[in-house]
Amino acid sequence: MGMSDTARDQLAKLVLNRDEWDAADQILAAGWRPPARTVSTVEELDALAMGTVIMEGDHGTPDDTGWGFKTMPGVFHRFPEGWHVVAGIGERAPDLPATVLWEPEEGE
């Protein structure tokens, strides 16, 4: 899926007709955000801050189990005593890779 010509034209106009900081501010104000971060190792998972929310896998679409039904990736929230399932089935550790949905800012 590509960007529409209209969106591409608008983005080009912002970037080409403005100084770089003004363009960046307008792009961010329009809702752009960087791609979500993916963690692939237990060490990266352990390094995430308390309060972080992750989703198993690198996509948010159902996975075919091969048994005639589909499952959704689990969503986990990090608490002081470990990761807790907030959407999904069963108490368990998150599968890796995982996509970081939200991280607290420093001081939150």
N, C-alpha and C positions, 0 to 999 in steps of 0.2 A: 504494500500500500504506500503510495507516495503522497506527497503534499499536493494539495490542489494548486493550480496555476495562480489562483487568486491569493492564497496564503503565501506562495513562493514570491509572487510579485510584491506583496506587502512587506515580507521579510527583507527582500532585496532593497526596497525603498527605504526601510528603516536603517539598514546597515550602510547603504551607499550615500544617503542624503543627510546623515547626521554624524556628529563626532562619535567615537567608539563608546564612550561612557553613556551618552544619551541613548544610543541604540540598544546597548545592553540593558539599561533600565527599562526601556519600553518593551523589549522582548520578555524580560522577567515579569513585568506587570501584565503582559498578555497571557501569562500562565505557563510559559516554558519552564521545564525543569530538567536537570540532567537525568540520564537513564539510571534506574535503580541499581544499587550495588549488589553484587552476588558474592556470597562467601562459600568457599569450597572445602575448607578444612576445619577440623575441630579447633585448632588454634585460632583461626579467624573468628569462629563462633564464640569462643571463650573471651575474645578481646572486645566483643560488643558491650556497650554500656548497659547498665541496669535500666530497665524500662523500654529497651528496644523491642520492636515488633518485627517478626520475620514470617515469611511464607515459604513452605517447602518448595523446592524446584526453582526453575527459572521462568515459569509461566503461571498464569492464574486460571488456566482452562482445565476442564476435567480430563483425567487420564483414563484410558480404556484399560480395564483390568484383565481382559481376555476371558472373563467369566460371565459376560452378558450384562455387565453394569459398569458404570464409571464412578470414579472417586475424585473428590476435589482435594487439592493440596491442603495440608494442615496449616493453620496460622498459630503462631506461638508468641507469647509475651514473656520477657525475661524479668524474673523476680529475684530477690536475694537468694532464695533457696533453689533456683534453677529455672528452666524453661517450662511454662505451663501452656497446654493446649487451650486456645480460646475459640477456635473453630476447627473442628475435625473430630476424629474418633479416638478415644482412649488416651490414657496417660502414657506418654512415651517421649523419647528424645526426638528432636526434629531430624528428618532425613536431610542429607546434603546432596547437592548444593541447595542453598536457600537464598531467597531474595529479601533484602532489607527493605521493609515497607516504611518504617519510621524509626528514627534515632533521636533521643533527647539532645537538645543543644547543651553545651557546657553550662552547668549551673541550674539546669532544670530538674 
